[in-house]
Amino acid sequence: MISASDKEHLVVGYKQVLKALKNKTCSKLFIALDCSPNIRDSLSAEASGIETVTVDTMHELGSMCGIDVSSSCAAVIRL
């Protein structure tokens, strides 16, 4: 679901994703459905107009991002 070209411009984790959203550098957002509702709500509030993709679990999202740990969210940033 995350293409190779997207992986080159990927940030992973709540703090990095929130920063990208606030700086308006995010082009696509990935959110795990089993993450904390607080995280999901705060990211959704900042993600107006940005393509948002939901992933079933944090473990699955971490694997998609190529990391060995779970992740609540990830974002593709535009340069």
N, C-alpha and C positions, 0 to 999 in steps of 0.2 A: 504494500500500500504506500510505502514511502519510496519514491524512485531514487536511483543512484544520484541523479543530479540534485535532488532535494537534500540528500544526505550531506552533500558538500556544503550546504548553507543551513545546517540544522543546529538549533540550540535546544538543550534538553534540561528540564527541571523548572520548577515554579518560578524561582527568582529571575532566571534568565529569560523565560518566556514572558513574564509580566513586564520586564524591562523593555523587551522588543515590542510588546503591544503598546506600551506607553510612549515609546519613541517613534511609533508608526513605521517600524521597519519590518513588520511581520506580514508575510503574504499568505500563509496557511497555518492553521492551528490544529493540533492533535490533542484531544483530551480523553483520558481513560474514564469510562463510565463508573468504575468502582473507586475513584478518588474521593477525597473529602468534599462534601457539598460546599463548604466554604471556598475551597480552591476553585471548584467548577463555577460557582457563582461569580467570584471576583474576576476570573478570566473571561467569562461570558460577557460581563459588563464592559470590559475593555475591548472586546473583539467585534465591535459593531462593523459590519460590512466586510469582514474577513472570512474567507472560506474556512469552515470548521468541520473537522472530521472526528467522529467518535470511534474509540477503540474499546472493545469489551473489558479488558483488564489492564492494570498497570504493568503487570508482568509481560503481557503481549506487546504493549507499547515500548517497553524497554528493549525487548528483543528486536522489534522492528527498527529501533534506533541504533542497534548494534552495540548496546551496552549490556553488561552482565547483571544489572540491578533493575528493579521496577522503576517506572517513571509515571507521574501523574499527568504530565503534559510535555509537549514538544512543539516547536514552531520552526517553520522555514522562513528565513529572513531574506529580504531582497537587499542588494547592495547598491 
